[in-house]
C-alpha cells in the first residue's frame, strides 16, 4: 500500500469499505459495490486487457455468447462461481475477503 507521498499530485489514495485499494481523481470518490457487480466489472476489464471478445470467451468456456452477455449485464444475477471460471480462463483469480468491522 503506497503512502501519501507516493501519490501523484492530482490523485489521492483511498481505500473503500471492502478493502479495495485504488486511486480517485480529485473531486471523485471510490464507492463500495456489491461483490457480484465488482466481479462483473473485473471480468469486463480482464476481457478488455486480454483483447478477448464475448464470442472468443464463450468458445473457451464452451457456452453460448449470450451467457457471456448475461455475465456482463449488471441487471442479470450471475453466480460468482461462473464468473470465477470465466476469469480463470483469462488467467485471473477472483478473490473475496472478510474483515472485522470498524
Secondary structure as UniProt FT lines:
FT   HELIX           4..6
FT   TURN            9..10
FT   STRAND          11..15
FT   TURN            17..18
FT   STRAND          21..25
FT   TURN            26..27
FT   HELIX           35..50
FT   HELIX           54..61
FT   HELIX           65..72
FT   TURN            74..75
FT   HELIX           80..89
FT   TURN            90..91
//
